[in-house]
Amino acid sequence: MFKAGYQITQQAHALANDGVFHYTVYGVRESDMEEKAVVIEQLQLEQDSGKSLHDDTDKQSLIDLNRAGKV
């Protein structure tokens, strides 16, 4: 497997711009169902989108997908 050693971004030429993602949130009862939407400013693929954290003591692995530095 090839490892570039740096982040490759498509910010200048994104796959898509100005979109909307619609999804449904389900509650305990069917009547609790709620439709929501998220506005997508830009869609791009990143070579290194996540970071795995392994804890041998607790025998668990965590995945950090917030690599953008934004909260």
LINJOFEN-V595923 format. One record per backbone hydrogen bond with DSSP energy under -0.5 kcal/mol. CO is the residue of the C=O (numbers start at 1). NH is the residue of the N-H. Records with the same first field share a line. If there is no record, write none. Layout:
# LINJOFEN-V595923
CO=NH + NH
This chain:
# LINJOFEN-V595923
2=4
7=9
8=47
11=14
16=43
19=40
20=22
21=38
23=36
24=26
25=34
29=27 + 32
30=33
34=25
36=23
38=21
39=41
40=19
41=18
42=44
43=15 + 16
51=64
53=62
54=56
55=59 + 60
60=55
62=53
63=65
64=51
65=67
